[in-house]
């Protein structure tokens, strides 16, 4: 049974969209951290283990600037870390609902950068609050800041789009986002999770900035995607180098066909002709792909997602998969 579950998870992570992958990562970290808690709780005689608190702090965002410098990874790891069941449940539901809107409208490839950048903005807002307004040191963790960025981004993109909520029925995204913002604004006046509410507002602010800049032609996700691509290529190159070292051995004998060059040239020529023919057949006058997408996004900005034609919705949906 467990092997089957593991295979399902691997398949979903490999072939699913970015929303699915983010949910899997968050859920996996939640399971690991809670299993550690169970083991340490039992081994410590069912009392709070100091080691567990140290592990939690190791991956959480600290209000102490020195801790942040010593543990710089905590800026990222904190936005994937949850302790309570309802904390992760609420965050993952919001991520799943609103993340799909982002993926459908502006592309799945922009979701991870938005998640990371909104989470960083949330951590920054928490850090500023903790050092200016909070008298006691603290730590922060959870995906709430990143998720709020995605919620606000979806509401700015398609404010009139409706989502079915239990007990409420169909509710427009703009009202859901406004209600969540109001809860956080009221929350900063209390003493319960005040730093968390500041983090939510920081992530929400960035979500708004992200979409406004995108509508103006400035894609803030591009530098993040470029960086991720370079990191992948770096590790892929390391893996290829290790593979080549393993293959190296004794001398090799190579057999060459003197007609290879001629055959290769002929194949290349035939391929070039076929490719140029296809381009000629598929070419169409008018706007480029980028210009069409920009025009649709501009229409969403002015009139809302619901005003798009079925053809425009289909075109945007297909573009989001590229």
Secondary structure, DSSP 4 states (H G I P E B T S, - for coil): -HHHHHHHHHHHHHHS-HHHHHHHHHHHHHHHHHHHHHHHHHHTTSS--HHHHHHHHHHSEES-HHHHHHTTTHHHHGGG---SHHHHHHHHHHHHHHHHHHHHHH-GGGHHHHHHHHHHHHHHHHHHHHHHT-SS--EE-SSHHHHHHHHHHHHHH-TT-EEEETTTEEEEHHHHHHHHHHHHHHHTTSSSSHHHHHHHHHHHHHHHHHHHHHHTT--THHHHHHHHHHHHHHHHHHHHHHHHHHH--S-------TTHHHHHHHHHHHHHHHHHHHHHHH--SS--HHHHHHHHHHHHHHH-GGGS-HHHHHHHHHHHT-
